[in-house]
Amino acid sequence: MKILLCFVLLSFSAFNAEKPNIVVILCDDLGYGDLECYGHPHIKTPHLNKMAEEGILLTDFYSTAPVCSPSRVGLLTGRNPNRAGVYDWIPPGNKPKSDLRDQVHMRKGEITIPMMLKKAGYATAVSGKWHCNSKFNSSDQPQPVDAGFDHWFATHNNAAPSHANPKNFVRNGKDVGALEGYSCQLVADEAVEWLTKHTAENKDQPFFLYMAFHEPHEPIASPEEIVKTYEGVAKNKKEATYYANVDNMDQAVGKLMAALKKLDIDENTLVVFSSDNGPETLNRYSKASYSYGIANPLRGMKLWTTEAGFRVCGIVRWPKGIKNAGQVVKHPVSALDFLPTFCKLAGIETPADLELDGADFTPALDNNAVERKKPLVWAFYNALNGQQLAMRDGEWKAIAKLDLKKFPNLHKGNEEAVKAAKITNIEIYRITEDIAEEKNLAAKYPEKLLELKKKLEVEYQALLKGSHVWGK
């Protein structure tokens, strides 16, 4: 009997040995140009620089939406967030709203990365910002545990009252109370503590860790000793505070990476670093006075459907799986690709009836193109630039308007108008040569315009047909 038990345990270890541990690190409102390795002239990010040197840096990485909540839902599900009914940021659901935004959440029927990986024997945890429901830590809506996380340490939205000494974290359903320290460090500390315990108890069990920083989203607060190091190069104290905020986040990343190495689990741990969307516009609202993020050389900012809204930093490190470290990869990769990729690496099939919008991104690890059955499409009805639709198709990008007023949620009250709306004012860009979207080539290439217009219409109608309508 003992021999049989040993054989079973050894078989279990061997079965899991090839499965990589997976870590997703997500920033909040980090600009495409905010890291040293992406060209920022002043912010120091040595840990992320090292991560890129030991892995790959993606120049064409896309979030799933140009704003936080839908971006996170899309990342976790591998599906355009419109399918889940998450169209814009989710406000607290404590008061009924005419547009039904108080009802919005990632529904229990959605299949997520941690749900799938648990089927492959993974332990799962999330530390940081959640923002996937309107009623956080309430039995009225699904919570992180319902999305497949064994352990969760999270806030509904932003760290409050700021990144310094937050009071609004919840751990596994229980309020934590006032904490001392800065949000990114607290999030990293929780992740390291969970990893340390998990590794001590069962090092052979693979894990999925989702570490979602609040930085550098407002309300911003940074350690004064870091702020002082930027006062000589920043325009003012607030800009220095923003620089220090990104620097502090980088140090939190370094803390996690050091823990992986100390625990001797870094070689077969796939780590992906990115952001939920582009940078906030300085002074767009009264409390955005520290928002000095940049998206250079991209056009627009957060909430735009031009590149700066959802083209973000993307760094991947996996010593065991990346043959040629230090490469700059220009092939498009999306956060929609996480679920199908992670399932493949874990050796499990995605459900045959699950409509996914991402693809396996492992070819990009060897600097090869990702094979996509369909282009990447965004339908953001509240776009600040007034162009609600965008599509990346190979070397081309199309953006277009709908003859609709802006709105933050699709519900039974506006469903008819949305479904009757026509696509207008299509612009096309050869995005591989024109990253700043400066030259609209619609007039120069009428055949390509017609081709992209037809494709956008087909893809948008398919997405609209599958979009969840609230109140039905």
Secondary structure, DSSP 4 states (H G I P E B T S, - for coil): -HHHHHHHHHHHHHHHHTSPEEEEEEESS--TT-SGGGT-SS---HHHHHHHHTSEEEEEEE-SSSSHHHHHHHHHHSS-HHHHT--SPPPP-SS--TT-GGG-B--TT---HHHHHHHTT-EEEEEEE--SBSSTT-TTS--GGGGT-SEEEEESSS-SS-SBS----EETTEE-----SBHHHHHHHHHHHHHHHHHHHHTTS-EEEEEE--TTSSSP---HHHHHTTTTTSSSHHHHHHHHHHHHHHHHHHHHHHHHHHTT-STTEEEEEEESS-PPPTTSSTT-TT-----TTSSS-TT-SSHHHHEEEEEEE-TTT-SSTTEEE-S-EEGGGHHHHHHHHHT-PPPTT--------HHHHTT-----SS-EEEE-TT-TTS--EEEEETTEEEEEEESS---S--BTTTHHHHHH--EEEEEEEETTT-TT-----TTT-HHHHHHHHHHHHHHHHHHHHH---BT-
